[in-house]
Amino acid sequence: AALVFTGIFIGREYGDGGLRNKLIAGHSRGTVYLANLTVCICANVTAMLLAVGTVLAVGIPIMGTKFTLGHIAVCIAFMIAANIALTSLFVFGSMIISSKAVSCVTLILSFMALFFITVYIEGKLDAPEYYPDYAMTIDESGTQHIEKLRSTKNPYYISGTQRKIYEFLDENLPVSQLYHMASDGEAPASAFPLAADAAVLVFFAGVGILVFKRKNI
């Protein structure tokens, strides 16, 4: 929903001439970019809070929950940070692509790529280091016996520096943060993902402003 809103909102600004009119009125390109970023962040965070609030208001009375209010509040805080980081990416794509249709398609494909990367990393990290081998025998009475043999090492198990890189990405990518909180309800173990989300926001806002200043409108 966030990427669709961002693509349509900024695409309409291009299509209706709103961006050009703001520049003609004397607003700097950096101010225009930051204004659109702020509007999209506020809209997307509000929509997310409404969705989460509705789920909690309906789900907890019916199904209950094992989480405390403090844990839920922490998860929501991390979700807001990840949402803001992703919105900065969506705004970046929308501001450098003038066509609303192309912008929306590009954002959807970009999000799908990030989601598949998240699932791939998660699968790699969850792969066991060893596969247990078993042998089944049947004695004279017809009773089955299962004997555990020596485990076989998984040739695709990642370790060392590569595993540390995968774990870093799994903990700090905004899409990965949202994926974990949606799937198991667990918030990140440290506050470092918040710093990662802030870095994503600053990076795409800064690069976006620089690119937008050179864009022919």
C-alpha positions in Angstrom: 0.0 0.0 0.0 2.9 2.4 0.8 4.5 2.0 -2.5 1.3 2.3 -4.4 0.3 5.5 -2.6 3.8 7.0 -3.1 3.9 6.1 -6.8 0.4 7.5 -7.5 0.8 10.6 -5.3 4.2 11.7 -6.8 3.2 10.5 -10.3 0.2 12.8 -10.1 2.4 15.7 -9.1 4.4 15.1 -12.3 1.3 14.5 -14.4 -0.7 17.6 -13.2 2.3 19.9 -13.3 2.4 20.3 -9.5 6.1 19.9 -9.2 6.8 22.4 -12.0 4.4 25.0 -10.5 6.2 24.7 -7.1 9.5 25.3 -8.7 8.1 28.3 -10.7 6.7 29.7 -7.4 10.3 29.9 -6.1 10.6 26.7 -3.9 13.9 25.0 -4.1 14.2 21.5 -5.5 15.5 20.2 -2.1 12.5 21.7 -0.3 10.1 20.2 -2.8 11.7 16.8 -2.5 11.7 16.9 1.3 8.1 18.1 1.4 7.0 15.1 -0.7 9.0 12.8 1.4 7.4 14.1 4.6 3.9 13.8 3.2 4.5 10.2 2.0 6.0 9.2 5.4 3.1 10.7 7.3 0.5 9.1 5.1 2.2 5.6 5.0 2.9 5.6 8.8 -0.7 6.6 9.5 -2.0 3.9 7.2 0.2 1.3 8.9 -0.9 2.4 12.4 -4.5 2.2 11.3 -4.0 -1.3 10.0 -2.1 -2.5 13.0 -4.5 -0.9 15.4 -7.5 -2.6 13.6 -5.8 -6.0 13.8 -5.0 -5.6 17.5 -8.4 -4.2 18.4 -10.2 -7.1 16.6 -7.6 -9.9 17.1 -6.7 -9.6 20.8 -10.3 -9.8 22.2 -11.1 -12.8 20.0 -7.8 -14.8 20.0 -5.8 -13.3 22.8 -2.1 -12.7 22.7 1.1 -14.0 24.4 2.8 -10.6 24.1 2.8 -7.8 26.6 1.8 -4.2 25.8 5.4 -3.2 26.1 6.5 -5.8 23.6 3.8 -4.7 21.2 4.8 -1.1 21.5 8.4 -1.9 20.8 7.4 -3.9 17.7 5.3 -1.0 16.5 8.2 1.4 17.0 10.5 -0.8 14.9 7.8 -1.2 12.2 7.4 2.6 12.0 11.2 3.0 11.5 11.3 0.3 8.8 8.2 1.8 7.1 10.0 5.2 7.0 13.1 3.7 5.5 11.1 1.9 2.8 9.1 5.1 2.1 12.4 7.0 1.5 13.3 4.3 -1.1 9.9 4.6 -2.7 10.0 8.4 -2.8 13.5 8.2 -4.4 12.2 6.0 -7.2 9.1 8.1 -7.7 10.9 11.4 -7.8 13.4 10.3 -10.5 10.9 8.6 -12.7 8.4 11.0 -14.2 5.9 8.4 -15.5 3.3 7.4 -12.9 2.8 3.9 -14.5 6.5 3.2 -14.9 7.1 4.5 -11.4 4.5 2.2 -9.8 5.7 -0.9 -11.7 9.3 -0.2 -10.8 8.5 0.2 -7.2 6.5 -3.0 -7.1 9.2 -4.9 -8.8 11.8 -3.4 -6.5 9.8 -4.4 -3.4 9.3 -7.9 -4.7 13.1 -8.2 -5.3 13.8 -7.1 -1.7 11.2 -9.5 -0.4 12.7 -12.4 -2.3 16.2 -11.5 -1.1 14.9 -11.5 2.5 13.3 -14.9 2.1 16.5 -16.3 0.4 18.7 -15.0 3.3 16.3 -16.4 5.8 16.3 -19.8 4.1 20.1 -19.8 4.0 20.4 -19.0 7.7 17.8 -21.6 8.7 19.6 -24.4 6.8 21.0 -27.0 9.2 24.8 -27.6 9.4 24.3 -31.4 9.4 21.6 -33.7 8.1 20.9 -36.6 10.4 21.0 -40.1 8.8 18.8 -42.9 10.1 18.7 -46.6 9.3 15.6 -48.7 9.9 15.8 -52.5 10.7 13.2 -55.1 11.4 14.0 -57.9 13.9 12.6 -61.4 13.9 9.5 -60.4 15.7 8.7 -57.8 13.1 9.4 -54.8 15.3 10.9 -51.9 13.6 14.0 -50.2 15.0 15.4 -46.9 13.9 19.1 -46.3 14.4 20.7 -42.9 14.2 23.8 -42.9 12.1 26.6 -40.4 11.6 25.2 -37.0 10.4 26.1 -35.8 7.0 27.4 -32.2 6.6 25.2 -29.9 4.6 27.4 -28.7 1.6 25.3 -25.6 1.3 25.6 -24.5 4.9 27.2 -21.0 5.1 29.6 -20.1 7.9 32.4 -17.7 8.7 32.3 -14.2 7.3 29.6 -15.0 4.8 27.3 -16.0 7.6 28.0 -12.8 9.5 27.1 -10.8 6.4 23.9 -12.7 6.0 23.0 -12.3 9.6 23.7 -8.5 9.4 21.4 -8.2 6.4 18.8 -10.3 8.0 18.7 -8.1 11.1 19.0 -4.7 9.5 17.3 -4.7 6.1 13.9 -2.8 6.5 12.0 -5.5 4.6 13.6 -8.2 6.7 12.7 -6.4 9.9 9.0 -6.2 8.8 9.1 -9.9 7.7 10.3 -11.1 11.0 7.8 -9.0 13.0 5.0 -10.1 10.8 5.9 -13.8 10.9 6.9 -14.4 14.5 6.0 -11.2 16.3 9.6 -10.8 17.6 11.3 -7.4 17.6 15.0 -7.0 16.8 17.2 -7.9 19.8 19.1 -4.5 19.7 18.5 -1.0 18.7 21.0 -1.2 15.8 18.3 -1.8 13.2 16.9 1.7 14.1 20.3 3.1 13.1 20.2 1.1 9.9 16.8 2.5 9.1 18.0 6.0 9.8 21.0 5.4 7.5 18.7 4.2 4.7 16.5 7.3 5.1 19.4 9.7 5.1 21.1 8.0 2.1 18.1 7.9 -0.2 17.0 11.4 0.8 20.4 12.8 0.2 21.0 11.0 -3.1 17.4 11.7 -4.2 17.8 15.4 -3.7 21.1 15.5 -5.6 19.5 13.5 -8.5 16.3 15.6 -8.5 18.3 18.9 -8.7 19.8 17.7 -12.0 16.5 16.3 -13.4 14.9 18.0 -16.3 11.2 18.6 -15.4 
